Amino acid sequence: MNTILFDLDGTLLPMEQDDFLRRYLGLLGAKAAAHGLEPKAMIRALWRGTFAMAENDGAASNRQRFWDCFAAELGEEIRAMESLFNSFYANEFDAVRDIMKPNPLAREVLDLLRAKGYTLALATNPLFPPVAIKTRLNWLGLKPADFAYISDYENSRYCKPRPEYFHAVLKELGKRPQDALMVGNSLRDDMPARELGLAVYLITDFMEGEGDNSRFPHGSFAEFAAYARQLPDAVCDRKC
């Protein structure tokens, strides 16, 4: 094994999903209202665009899927406001950090694994633009350069848990399933990676989905940090 894929929300970034959505959508609704959009209609269109990305069959990028659906709901003129939404994710969205829980172990674990020679990727479900992911990483004291690859809605054509998503991430990294470990908090979205030949580790602090977690290696993020300390140096039978 020489590659580790990390989920973000609920894995590296401790969060209660409901609290996050409430704060995030409240801020986004206020931004929309300030620019003449009806908040409830905009949020309804946002959810439909998110569903369109989740169902993407690979024929277009997730970004295109989202904006095609978003514009179908709110009118083609909404496309001209994409920069406004990116500005929100770079600025007002940062206020969500107030309800986030700290995870000082995130930096420690990433630095440790990198020193052991592992390739690290951020395999967050690609439903957000790059700027939104960068802002969320900032809440952990991390930056995009900490990862060899980050999936986002611009560079992705599939979402978790579709097998095509995991294959696409590994292809970008030049890795095989047997090279990689998927670390995530979702029984539904992350653990299916095992069916493709990846090793998995389920983070249970903010676990999502229903099912028997005993089927998978699992533990809190602190327990995963202990597991990471025990990992040997990355094993590469070709270039890591």
BELGI-V247263 format. One record per residue. N is the residue number from 0. SS is DSSP state (~ for helix, > for strand, _ for the rest). PHI is phi as a letter, one per 40 degrees, with the letter a starting at -180 (999 if undefined). NEAR is the number of other C-alpha atoms within 12 Angstrom. Layout:
BEGIN
N SS PHI NEAR
N SS PHI NEAR
END
This chain:
BEGIN
0 _ 999 31
1 _ a 36
2 > b 42
3 > b 42
4 > b 43
5 > b 45
6 _ c 43
7 _ b 42
8 > c 40
9 _ g 36
10 _ b 44
11 _ c 45
12 > b 39
13 _ c 35
14 _ a 32
15 _ c 22
16 ~ d 26
17 ~ c 16
18 ~ c 19
19 ~ c 26
20 ~ c 21
21 ~ c 17
22 ~ c 24
23 ~ c 28
24 ~ c 29
25 ~ c 22
26 ~ c 25
27 ~ c 34
28 ~ c 29
29 ~ c 23
30 ~ c 27
31 ~ c 27
32 ~ c 18
33 ~ c 14
34 _ b 17
35 _ g 14
36 _ c 23
37 _ c 18
38 ~ d 22
39 ~ c 18
40 ~ c 21
41 ~ c 31
42 ~ c 28
43 ~ c 21
44 ~ c 27
45 ~ c 32
46 ~ c 22
47 ~ c 25
48 ~ c 30
49 ~ c 30
50 ~ c 22
51 ~ c 31
52 ~ c 38
53 ~ c 30
54 _ c 26
55 _ d 30
56 _ c 20
57 _ g 24
58 _ c 15
59 _ a 21
60 _ c 30
61 ~ c 36
62 ~ d 34
63 ~ c 28
64 ~ d 33
65 ~ c 36
66 ~ c 37
67 ~ c 26
68 ~ c 29
69 ~ d 33
70 ~ c 24
71 ~ c 21
72 ~ c 22
73 ~ b 26
74 _ h 18
75 ~ d 15
76 ~ c 15
77 ~ c 26
78 ~ c 22
79 ~ c 15
80 ~ c 22
81 ~ d 21
82 ~ c 14
83 ~ c 20
84 ~ c 30
85 ~ c 24
86 ~ c 21
87 ~ d 29
88 ~ c 29
89 ~ c 23
90 _ b 22
91 ~ d 26
92 ~ d 33
93 ~ c 28
94 ~ c 23
95 ~ c 31
96 ~ d 25
97 ~ c 17
98 ~ b 22
99 _ c 28
100 _ c 26
101 _ c 23
102 _ a 29
103 _ c 20
104 ~ c 27
105 ~ d 33
106 ~ c 24
107 ~ d 24
108 ~ c 31
109 ~ c 36
110 ~ c 22
111 ~ c 26
112 ~ c 34
113 ~ c 27
114 ~ c 19
115 _ c 25
116 _ g 22
117 _ c 34
118 > c 37
119 > b 39
120 > b 38
121 > c 42
122 _ c 47
123 _ c 44
124 _ d 42
125 _ c 41
126 _ b 40
127 _ b 35
128 _ c 34
129 ~ d 30
130 ~ c 28
131 ~ c 34
132 ~ c 35
133 ~ d 31
134 ~ c 30
135 ~ c 39
136 ~ c 35
137 ~ d 31
138 _ c 31
139 _ b 31
140 _ g 23
141 _ b 27
142 _ a 24
143 ~ d 24
144 ~ c 16
145 ~ c 28
146 _ b 30
147 _ c 27
148 > a 30
149 > b 39
150 _ c 42
151 _ a 34
152 _ c 36
153 _ c 27
154 _ c 27
155 _ b 41
156 _ b 35
157 _ a 39
158 _ b 40
159 _ c 36
160 _ c 30
161 _ d 29
162 ~ d 26
163 ~ c 22
164 ~ c 37
165 ~ c 43
166 ~ c 29
167 ~ c 27
168 ~ c 40
169 ~ c 36
170 ~ c 18
171 ~ c 20
172 ~ c 30
173 _ g 21
174 _ b 33
175 _ b 28
176 ~ d 29
177 ~ c 24
178 ~ c 31
179 > b 38
180 > b 40
181 > b 47
182 > b 46
183 > a 48
184 _ b 44
185 > b 38
186 _ c 32
187 _ c 23
188 _ c 33
189 _ b 42
190 ~ c 42
191 ~ d 30
192 ~ d 38
193 ~ c 28
194 ~ c 20
195 ~ c 25
196 _ h 22
197 _ c 30
198 > c 29
199 > b 38
200 > a 39
201 > c 41
202 > c 38
203 _ b 31
204 _ d 26
205 _ b 27
206 _ c 33
207 > b 26
208 _ g 18
209 _ b 14
210 _ i 13
211 _ c 17
212 ~ c 22
213 ~ c 15
214 ~ c 14
215 _ b 27
216 _ d 25
217 > a 32
218 > i 26
219 _ c 26
220 ~ c 34
221 ~ c 23
222 ~ c 20
223 ~ c 32
224 ~ d 29
225 ~ c 18
226 ~ c 21
227 ~ c 30
228 ~ c 21
229 ~ c 15
230 _ c 24
231 _ c 18
232 _ d 20
233 _ d 27
234 _ b 19
235 _ b 20
236 _ c 12
237 _ a 12
238 _ c 16
239 _ c 24
END
